[in-house]
Structures are given as structure tokens and as C-alpha cells.
Amino acid sequence: MIKPFLYLKITANKGRAVFTNEPIAAGVIIEESPVIVMSREDRMHLDKTLLHDYIFEWGIKKDRCCMALGYIPMYNHSYQSNCEYFMDFNENTIQVKTVRPIGKEEEITINYNGNWNDGKKVWFEVC
């Protein structure tokens, strides 16, 4: 499920990104998408490819990884993101939920550290 008001757009600094064409209230689940779960061994191979930047650690022990479907891989990182994501290890899905109101034409972001306001440095230079 991807809300119909979400769309992809190319940005000058960050490449593809997810935007909204209407305002969204806080606390709204805007996407729930399935994931493809892979083993630790698969992750070692994926880490040598471009997919490294798009996979998520998976499982309570973070001993696996997953490739999310839908728009999930296209949400850009922000240390003060306007959404957060939730992993359901039983259903093999990820949900994206707004943490504050989001304006029309605003980019939708998540914090790659997991918590929407976690300031821990990520593995790449943030624009």
C-alpha cells in the first residue's frame, strides 16, 4: 500500500526522492510494503554492489538483511526526518509513518539510523 498522493521526483543533490502532492497530518501511515529477506552471506555479496545503499538490516538480532519494495528504497535520509519506519519481522513488511505534519510538495524523509531524530553519523556525506 502506497498512498496515492506520493510520487517520485529527481532532485538536484540527492537523486530520486519521494514527495507528496498534498498535505499529510502527523501519525499517518503513508506506505506499507513487503521486503525480500536475505541471509548474512547474501549481505556480504550485496555490500560489494550498489544495492548496499538500499538494503536494510533485518531481524531482531540484525543478522539478516532485506530489500524493501515499493518506494521504501527511495526515501532520502535526514537526521530530523519527517517520517519514521517500522519493521514487522513476522509479516516481512516495512511501514512508513509521518512524525509531524508534512506540507504539499515537501520531500518525505526517513532517518537511516532507525529513529526519526537519531543524530548518529551515517556511512555517507549528507547534503
Residue pairs with C-beta under 8 A, 6 or more apart in sequence:
1 31
1 32
1 33
2 30
2 31
2 33
2 70
2 71
3 24
3 28
3 30
3 31
5 20
5 21
5 22
5 24
6 18
6 19
6 20
6 30
6 31
6 71
6 108
7 18
7 19
7 20
7 21
8 16
8 17
8 18
8 19
8 71
8 74
9 16
9 17
9 19
10 16
10 17
11 17
11 76
11 107
13 127
14 76
14 127
16 74
17 74
17 75
17 76
17 107
17 108
18 71
18 74
18 75
18 76
18 107
18 108
19 105
19 106
19 107
19 108
20 30
20 102
20 103
20 104
20 105
20 106
20 108
21 104
21 105
22 104
23 101
23 102
23 103
23 104
24 30
24 98
24 101
24 102
25 98
25 101
26 98
26 99
26 100
26 101
27 97
27 98
27 99
28 97
28 98
29 95
29 96
29 97
30 83
30 96
30 97
30 98
30 108
31 70
31 71
31 72
31 95
31 96
32 93
32 94
32 95
32 96
33 68
33 69
33 70
33 71
33 72
33 93
33 94
34 68
34 69
34 70
34 92
34 93
35 56
35 58
35 66
35 67
35 68
35 69
35 72
35 87
35 92
35 93
35 94
36 66
36 67
36 69
37 58
37 64
37 65
37 66
37 92
38 46
38 55
38 58
38 64
38 65
38 66
38 67
39 64
40 63
40 64
40 65
42 65
43 55
43 64
43 65
46 52
46 55
46 65
51 67
53 124
54 67
54 68
54 73
55 65
55 66
55 67
56 65
56 66
56 67
56 68
56 87
56 94
57 64
57 65
58 64
58 65
58 66
58 87
58 89
59 89
60 89
66 92
66 94
67 73
68 94
72 85
72 94
72 96
75 83
75 85
75 96
75 108
75 109
75 110
76 107
76 109
76 110
77 109
77 110
77 111
77 112
77 122
77 126
78 109
78 110
78 111
79 111
79 117
79 118
79 119
79 126
80 111
80 116
80 117
81 99
81 109
81 110
81 111
81 116
81 117
82 98
82 99
82 100
82 102
82 106
82 108
82 109
82 116
83 96
83 97
83 98
83 99
83 102
83 108
83 109
83 110
83 116
84 96
84 97
84 99
84 110
84 111
84 114
84 115
84 116
85 94
85 95
85 96
85 97
85 110
85 114
86 94
86 95
86 97
87 93
87 94
88 94
88 95
96 108
96 110
99 116
102 108
110 116
111 117
111 118
112 122
113 120
113 122
